[in-house]
Structure formats: C-alpha cells, structure tokens
Amino acid sequence: MVFSAIRDITERKRVDEEVNSAHGVRDLALEAARLRSEFLASMSHEIRTPLAGIIGAGELLSLSDLTPEQRRQTEIIRSSGELLLTTVNDILDFSKLAAGRVVLEKLDFDLVELTESLIDSFAVAARGKGIELALYVDVNMPSGLRGDPSRLRQILNNLVSNAIKFTQQGEVMVRANRVEDTADDVLVRFEVADTGIGIPFEAQGRLFQPFVQAESSTSRRFGGTGLGLVIAATLTDQMGGEIGFESAPGKGSNFHFTARLEKGLEIVRPWMTATATSCFNGIRALIVNDSPSSRQILSEYLSSWGIENAAVGSGAEALEILRLARAGDEKQIVALIDEQISGLSALGLARAIKERSDIKHSKVIMLSAQRAVRNATEVVDAWITKPVRPSHLFSCLLELCRNADGVSTRTIAAPPPSPIDNEPPQWRKAVQVLLVDDNLVNRTIGAQQLSVLGYTAEIVDGARRGLEFVSCRRPDIVLMDCEMPEMDGYQAVAEIRRREGNTRHTVVVALTAHATEGDRARCLDAGMDDYLSKPVKLQSLAAMLDIWASGKLDYILPSGQ
C-alpha cells in the first residue's frame, strides 16, 4: 500500500515536470517568435527607408532627358532596387506565414478587373523580352466575388513574374476558369503557362521548399529568394485550394492553383447581357496571329459572344480564307490582326482586306504591343494595346458594329494611360498636398514626385510644423510620415482630429516604412484615412491622391473630370 502511494506521488511529479517543461518550451517558442517578428519588422523599416530614396530617385531620373547609356544605368538602379524590395517582402511574408499571423480579408472585388490590371502591370516586362502575354477569364464566372484580392494577386504576381523571368522567347498565358459553382461560393482554377526553360525533373520534388530554386545556377542567372512559391502554396491552402505544376526541361511550365471564393456583390459586365451580344449577329471575325495560344484565347472570347470566327497564323492564310469565302455572304468581316505577324506585313494585309470589293463593310482591328494611341486610318479602324483586355475587345467590337455604314471610326482601345505618361491634368493644381517628414531624402523625393504629378505641394520638416501648417493653411490632403522624433505621425493625426472636432475633416494618408501585418489597421485606428507603404512609387502615389481628390474634394474638380 505504501509502495503504491509512493509510486503515485512519483508519477504525479513526473507528469507535473513534463507539463511544466512543455509549458516552458512553449513559452520559449512564443518569445522567440515574438522577438523574430520584432527584429524583422525593425529591419524591414530600416531597409525600406533608404530603398525609398533609391527607387524614388531612379524613377524620377528616368523621366529626365537622358542619353541611352544614362537611361541604361538608371534602369539598373531601378531594377536592382525593385529586386531588393521583393526580397524584403518575401522574407517578411514568409516569417508571418510561418508564425500563423496572416489572416485573409473578405472583400468584394471584380476578378476581371483584377486580372486585367495584373497583365497590364507586366506588359512592359513582357514587351521588353519580346514575349506574347495573354489573358483569358471564363465569361461564365460569377459577376462579383468576395475574398482577399491582394493576396490572390500576390500569388498571381509571383507566378506571372516567374513565367516572364524564365521565358526567353514565346509566350506567357494566364487563364481563370470556373470549376465548381455552388449557391454561396465558386472554386476558380488559375493557370499560368509559359514556353520557358522548364524545370529539371530531379528538382521538381523540392520546388516548394523554402530558399530552394530549381537548380543552384538559377539564382545566379535570374535572382530571387526561392520563397515565392512557398508563400503562394501557403496562401493557396488558406484559400481552400491546391497548387501544382507540370513542367519539362526546355518545354516550359504550367503552374496552376485553385481558390474557393465566396459570391459577392453582383457586377454587371456588358458581355453578360443578351442585348449587347445581339449586335454581333451580322458579323464574322478573322483572327490573324502568330501565337497559337493567343489565337485560341481570342477565338474563345469571340465564340462566347456569339461571333462566328476563324483563326490563322499568317497573312497568306488569311487571304486564302477570304478568297474562299462564300459568294453572296452578307455578314460583315472584322479582322483582328496582330501587328507583329510574319510574312506579309500587318498593314499590307489590312490594305488587301479593305481593297476586296466583295467584302461588305469590312473592319480591321490592329493589335499592337506598343501603347495604341494612334487614330483610325483608311485601312485600320481601331487599335487595341496588347495584352488584350477582354473588356476593351468587347467595347471595340461593339463600337465598330454600331458604325457598320463603312465610315471609319476613331476607336482607340487602350489601357488607361499611366499618370506619368502624359501631362498631368490641370485640376490637380487646385489640390494642395502637405508632405510631413523628418527625413531630408524623403522630403526631396516626395516634393519632386508631387511636382511631376502636378499637385500643389507644401513640404515641412517634422510633425509639430505639420500641425502648425494644418491649423493655419488647411491643406486638402496630408501625407504624414509615421516615424518621426519628438512627435510621431500617430500622435500628430490624433492632435489634428482633436483640433478639428466635427467642423472639418482633413484627409490624412499615412506614409510608413513598416509593412507587417496590422500596420494599416494601426494607421486607420489612429485616425488616418489611408495608408501607403514605403518606398512610395509614383503610380501608387498618383492613384492614392486621385482617389481622395475625386472622392473628398468634389468642389475642386470641374465638370467631366
């Protein structure tokens, strides 16, 4: 009996010691994770601050009148800065995902707009390598979805970036198809296929391991951390999907993943209405394109809109199809010609089609890799910039069909111009923007960015001077740095809100080199209206300021702007 009691006591002590030991290990692990996160957040801030100067100065310098050699050196500065920023972001994301600190948002978004803007962002990179870039989105996709669009785009960004990076010639195709549809959600399958170098068979099994690339020479030739696919796989899993690939050396790769997304607010797209597509009953399309994948994608769009079509790879084949066209056919011919077709020139083909007297009111749409800002001519009725947005193609066809009397239309179908491609709109001069920052480099770059964009800018050093300016001059928008000595941006905006009370609301946009989970929420909780992470690019700054100028300052904008 005594021995039994002693054994029980001994066993309880052992169990208690194991529990205490487990608790101790857990506490140590939690503390290590906390210290690691704080260290990475601090390092991210310290690295992003000089990066803001490097990337910002390089971007502004590229807008100057440079010699070819100076422009080449400037591009090296820009691309190197971008690569370093990508590395910092990958390490931060990997750390957050490993610690389980990434929580997906649920926001309503338009998948068509997301994917169209995605390929637009890669258009310059693809064009620089002579790569064909194309997009297909299932026309039967639900009109509105709900999920985390920024994380979804992060996955696609990684896959498309890799595809372009590892493809020296050929094409990169992006597809989004509905594979399952319920009353509440939809399972979407995304594919990014390329004709690049492919992945060695012996390396495919370790492709989704952190800090691993296909082979040791890959990082030396192409750069990168090897974290992108790990991050994509983890995010895909959180979205209720799976990721995978097929690849062969020298034959390219096809990466694909699925994501389960809730059905959100309905978004009406023109090509979903029978009234719009009925306009196409009297036309037949001829696609002339060297790329088989591009021909297939264009054909799928046209077929889904009820347009009878044929696709060929050369001008000679196109002329042969037209020669064999049925006599007495009353349908209007619309030719979609890629400007880079081999053999007979694209303009030569367009002229030959227009000179065919037996083709009733033929129309020619030219697909151009350069920004399509040219007007219609006698032989070209419209230009569309590649990569082709389905929404632009549809709108262009609709416009041509409404002008079926043979009079040349001046349709220009192109992505919205970059805010730095043309002269800034005049209305921006009426918007006063105050930049508050204690860093001389940041103030210098910021002042030049605002000047290029055409906004009226005021620059002050430090939060206290910013407060004085807001109280006396009442700017329309304040760009507020968050990390400043004596008084930081969070304290400054709290004081601005206290002084304003309910009588006025100054738009305040946070500028911060912190980029960890919760930084945006912290800024909004402090009373700021929006958030920009450093380095702040000219495009991002323009988009942010334009949104708040049009949304909050209607009294400034003239009618029609």
Order of alpha helices (4+ residues) and beta strands (2+ residues): alpha-alpha-beta-alpha-alpha-beta-beta-alpha-beta-beta-alpha-alpha-beta-beta-alpha-beta-alpha-beta-alpha-beta-alpha-beta-beta-alpha-beta-beta-alpha-beta-alpha-beta-alpha-beta-alpha-beta-alpha
